[in-house]
Amino acid sequence: MSTILLVEDEELNRTLVKAVLSRSTDPLVREARVVDATSLAAARSQIATDHIDLILLDMNLPDGNGLTLARELSEADPPKPTVVAVTASVLPQDRAAAIEAGCDDFLDKPYAAADLVATIARHLTP
């Protein structure tokens, strides 16, 4: 079973993502364990204590920009979890900055439930 770390400070967004994933028709997505963090500090703690396969990383968090964590992970010893930047900042330079920081994919807010599931499924391996 894969573990997804949802780094999102908005409670409603966390609730919606968990609901979408739990109802997915893709068994890899539906059966994934989802843990969450509401800040960069909480995300770092979760990563240090748990095996994380994929991170859904909001960019605007109360204690900083999610790209900071993406950079830290890209510089860490392998294996690193897959990092998907999730943000309402959808300008081309934002996408480029996310990829440069080490993100593996980018999901624009707002997104359709099917796009969220497809993005996750693309990166989870059986």
QUIDAUR-V305197 format. One record per helix or strand of 3 or more residues. SS is the DSSP state (A for helix, B for strand). FROM is the first residue (numbers start at 1). TO is the last residue. If there is no record, write none. Layout:
((SS	FROM	TO) (SS	FROM	TO))
This chain:
((B	3	7) (A	11	22) (A	27	30) (B	33	37) (A	40	49) (B	54	58) (A	66	75) (B	82	87) (A	92	100) (B	105	108) (A	113	123))
